[in-house]
Amino acid sequence: MSHVSSPRRQQGLMAAGAVALPLMLVFAASIGDMPVSYAVTGKAILNGLGLTAYVLPQPEEGIVWQYRMSRALMAACSGGGLALCGLVLQSILRNPLAEPYLLGISAGASLGAVCVMLLGIGGSVIGVSSGAFVGACAAFALIMLITNGMSASPSRILLAGIAGTQLFNAMTAYIVSTSANAEQSRSVMFWLMGSLSGVRWPDALLALVVTLTGLLMVCLFSRALDTFTFGDEVSTTLGIPVTAVRIILLLTCAFVTATLVSAIGAVGFVGLVIPHVTRMLSGPGHRRTIPLTFLIGAHFMILADVVSRTLIVHQVLPIGVVTALVGAPVFVALLYQNRKEHPRIFPSRG
């Protein structure tokens, strides 16, 4: 029997990921331009949680709790949430290239953010994050309208998402090219590639609530996702209300993605590749693949954020650049290593 499908292996991976996640958060909070020892980092986190009252240097405690810990938590939530949404969309649409931004949400968020940053829409009432969230919701509403409330076939939903994405990307490019100077263009580009620099505790806590709610919702429909692999007819035969489940899961993914993109920008690669990596490690069954995907995505994004802050001294790279530069070679290596165990990834042309 293949090790990939071993239940004991899957449980071991989930247990290791769950135990290591808090340690990863502490590690991320201790790394930066101003190194902080693990002991001081742990005490600062305990103080921040209200569990202890250690006397610590104010600058170090403030950096660890107010800046790095909130940023690390947001990285974990965004990585887990985007990976989870990618897994769901690939299952629902039965397309291995599906990702969270397929439904035009990222493009709509980019347009909303650009309208606030460059055109001043909303004045001082609406910030960049709020504008991005409104744009993401507007883009998803357009896709809902085109696909008759997401009741259309998966291929029609896919095509509608591609069309909506191209429309909003074109509008964003037009506004940037006609309304932005060099400095504004740089700011917009940095936001479009994803950044955790402006994240604070309210953003991180909102992301935590939204992603955990999305995770719970997706777990409730794990059996339905298993049946979607075989097509709508098989799902209906097994008693799954296909249209209702599809709409619920797509709305869940849209809300999670819109919340994350409005906070950190468009971070590519995570929602596309992490689900494939998880399937290579644990097999296709969604009951265990769902939490494992969330954990792997969270770990990956935390590491990507650490690299983005430390790779170049006194400079922070867009996190989307790091996820692509690190993740793409790793995924290619995994594909090459598993080409015999997973021949369906490399379909025969004969």
N, C-alpha and C positions, 0 to 999 in steps of 0.2 A: 504494500500500500504506500502511496506517495506521502512523504512527510508533510506536504502542503496541506492535505486534508485531515491531518491528525487533530482530533479535538483537544488532546492534551497540549499539543504545540500551540494551538490557538489560545487556549486558556493561559498558558505560560506567557505568551506575548502580551496579552491584555493585562495580566497582573504586573508584569515588568513595566509596561508603559504607564499604568496607573500609579505605581509606586515611585517611578522615576520622575513623573511630572512635577511634583512639588520641589524635588531636588533641582530640576532644570530651572525652575523659577528663581530659586535662591542663587543658582550659578549665574543666571542672566543678570540678577540684581547686583552682583558683586563685580561684574566686569564693566570696564569703561575707561575713559581718559583718566579718571581718578580711581585707582584700584582700592577696593574695600575688602578687608578680610572676611572670610566666611563667618567667623564668630560675630563680628560687628554687624554683618548683614543679617544673620539670623536674629540677633537681638533687636535690630531696627524693625524687622518684620513683625516680631512678637509685640513690640511696643505699638506699632501701627494697628495691629489687630486688637489692641486693648487688653492683651493677656498678661503683659508685664509692664514694668516701669523702670527699665534699665537707664542709667545715666550715660548718655553717649554724646560724642561731639555733634553739635547741631548741624554743621554742614554735611557730614557723612550720613547722619540719620535722614536728613531732608532729601539728599540725593537718592538714597536707597529706596525710601518709601514713596516719596512724592513723584519721583521721576522714573526710576528704573523699574520698580515693582509694578506700577500701573502699566508701564510700557510692555513689560514681560507678560502680564496677564492679558493685555490686548493682543499681543502676538499669539499667545496660546489660543485664545478664543477665535481670532480671525483664521489662523491656520486650520484649526479643527472644524470651524464652521464652513469654510470654503471647500475643504476636502469632503466634508459630509454632503454638501450640496452637489458637488461634482459626482459623487457616487450615486446619489438619487437620480440625477438627470441622465446619467449614462444608463441606468436601469430602466427608467420610464421611457426614454426615447430610443432605447436599444441602439445607441450609437456610441462607440468608444471614444469619439472626439468631443462629446458633449462636455460642457463645463459650466460653472455658475454664471458666467457672463454671456452665455448663449442667448438668453432671453432679452438681450438689449439693456440689462440693468446697469452694467458698467458704463456703457456708452451714454445712457440717459443721465447717470450720476455725473459723468464728466461734463456733459452739456450744462447741467444745473450748476455745477461748481464754477464753470467758466463764466456763466451768465452773472453770477454773484461777484466773482473776482475781477472781471474785466468790464462788464456793462453796469455794475452797481445795482442790479435788480434786487429789490428788497431793502435797499438802504442799509441802515444799521440794525434793522429788525431781524433779518435773516443772515446767518453766517454761512460760511462755505459748506460746512457739514449739513446744515439744514437745506441749503440749496441743492446739494448733491442728493440728499434723500428724496426731496420733491421730484427731482429729475429722474431718479431711478424708478419711483412709483409711477410717474407719467409714462415712462418707457414701457413698463410692464403692463400698464393699462392699455396702451396701444396694441401690444401683442395679444392681450386678452380679447380686444375688440376684433382683431384680424382673425383669430382662431376660434371665434364664437364661444368665448368663455373657456378656452382650453379644452373644449370637447372635440376638437378636430383630431385627425390622426397624428401620430408622432412625427411623421415626415412633414406635415403641414406646419406643425408647431416649430420644427427645426428651421424650415425655410422662412417663416415669419420672424423668428428671432434673428436670423442672418440679415434679413431686409431691414428690420428695425435698427440693428446695430450699425449697419452701413449708413442709414439716414442720420442717426444722431452723431456718428463720428464725422460725417461730412459737415453737419451744422457746427460742431465744435471746431473743426479745422477752419471753417470760414470765419468764425468769430475771432479766433486767435490770430489769423493772418491779417485781419482788417482792423483789429482794435487793440492789439497788444504791442508794447515796445519790447526791447530785448530783455529787460529785467523781468517784466511780466510773463513773457514767453518762457523764461527759465523757471519761474515759479509754477506756472501751469504744468510744464513738462515734469517737474519734480513731483507734483501732486498726482499726475496721471500715472506715474511709475510706482506709486505707493510710498507712503512715509508714515512712520509711527512717532515722528518728532513732536507733534502737537497733542499727543494723547495724554489725558489726565484721568483721575479716578472716576468721574462721572461717565466718561466715554467707556472706560474699561468695565465698569459695573453694568452698564446698559448692554454692552456686548456679551458679558457673561450670562445675563438673564436670557437674552434673546437666543444665544447659541445653545444653552442647556435646554431651553424650551423646544427649540428645533430638533435637538438630539432625541429628546423624549418622544416627540411627535413621530419622527422617522422610525424609531424603535418599535412603536406601536404598529407600524405597517410593514414590518420586516418580512412577514410571510407573503404579503401582496407583492412586494418587490421581487421576491423569489419567483413568483408566477409570471411577472411581467417579462422575464427573460424568454419565455416560450411564446409570447404573443398575446394579444387581447382576447382571442377566442378561447385559448386554454384558460386564461384567468377567469373569464366569464363562466366557463364550464365548472371551475372549481369554486364558484360562488363569490368571486371578488367583484364588487361594483366598480368596474374599471374607471369609468369617467369620474365618479365622485372621488375615488382615491387619487387619481391623477391630479385633479384640481386641488385637493387638499395639500398634496405633497409639493406641487408646483408653487402654490401660494406660500407654503412654509419656506421653501428655498428662496423665493423672491424676497420675502421679508428679511430673512437672515442675511442674504447677500446685500440687499439695499442698506441695511443697518451697518454692516461691516465696511462696505465701499464708501459710504458717506463719512465714516470716521477715519479711514486710513488710505483711501484711494484705491485704484485698481491694481491689485497684486496678482499677476498672472502665474500660470504654471501649477500652482498648488492644487486647485480644484480639478485640473485635467489629469495630472500624473499620479498623485497620491492614491486615488482609488485603484489604479492599475497595480501600483506597488503592493497595496494591501491584498488584492486578489492573488497576486503571485505568492504572498506569504501565507495566506489563510484559506484560499479557495473561494468559491463563488457564493456560499451561503451568507445571507445578509444578517442573520441573528448575531453572529460574531463579527462579521465584516464591518458593520456599522460602528460599534464602539472602537474597534481597532483603527479604522480609518480616521476617526476623530482624534485619537491619541497620537497617531503617526503625524497627522497634519499639524497638531499642536507642537509636538517636539520639533518638527522641521522648521516651523515658522520662528520658534524661539531661537534656534540655532542661526537661522538666517538673519534675524535681528541683531544678534551678538556680532556676527560677521560684518554686517553693515555699519556697526558702530566702531569696530576696532580694526578693520582692514586698512584704513587710511587714517593716520593720526590727525586728530582735531577736524575730522571731516566725516559726515554721515552720508553713506550712499543710499539711494532709493532702494527699498527692500525688494521691489520687484526685479531689479537688476540682479540681486544676489540669489533670489529663488531660481531664476532662469540659469544663471551661470553655474550654480552648484547642482541644481536638480536635473538639468538636461543630461549632463554626462553620466550621472548616477543612473538615471532611467535607461539610457542607452546600454549601459553595462548590465543592468538587470535583464533587459530584453535579450541581450546576447547570451547571458548565462542561462536563461530559462527557455531558450528557443526550442529545445527538445522536449521539455516538460510541458510546455504550453504551445503546441504547434498551431493552435487556432489563431494566435497572435500574428503568425506568419503564414497566411493562407497560400495554398498552392495555386499556381496559375496554369497548371497543366490540365 
